[in-house]
Amino acid sequence: MKIKLAFASLLAALSLSTSALADVVNAGTIPVSPADPFSHVFTHGPGAFFDTVNFDIVAPQLGSSANPLVLTLNNVDVFAISGLSYELWDNAHPNGVISYGVFSGNDTTYTIMLSSPGSYHIDLSGNATGVAGGVYGVALITAVPEPETYALLLAGIGCLVFVSRRRGKNPQVDSTAFA
């Protein structure tokens, strides 16, 4: 009996904390550290929802993911979401003009190449189908090349310079090799 009372209290508390209207989150500049991505958890009461995350990026590549939480107790979906998806737009909401695509909120991380650093937003939508609604999380991270990438690039350029200078000192070229 105490378990049913505790469960009913939990459901009541969660249903009071859910929102039925759209949420707009201003994330600021998205960090570049994989150990510290931007993340936010949205909670909604039963029914359709539409949320927005406005953000800025410093590199024209974005990693993004949206993941629903499914909580089932005694064969009852307490929290569940169907049709979770998000669309990435340029500029802050609602001023987006260029859509970079619609992505499924299915625990998959998508890497998206953007036109330039700047302001962007994602619009998230779905249907909270659990008896207490639905919960989902969003994670965003920008990708900046590692220092090793720059070191390899510079080493490659150095090798090209070395080879071209060496050819400049010994310009004997066998023209039949290219025929």
PyMOL commands that set and color helices and strands:
alter all, ss='L'
color gray80, all
select helices_A, chain A and resi 2-17+147-169+175-178
alter helices_A, ss='H'
color red, helices_A
select strands_A, chain A and resi 24-29+38-44+47-57+61-69+71-73+76-79+81-90+99-104+110-113+118-128+134-142
alter strands_A, ss='S'
color yellow, strands_A
deselect
rebuild
show_as cartoon
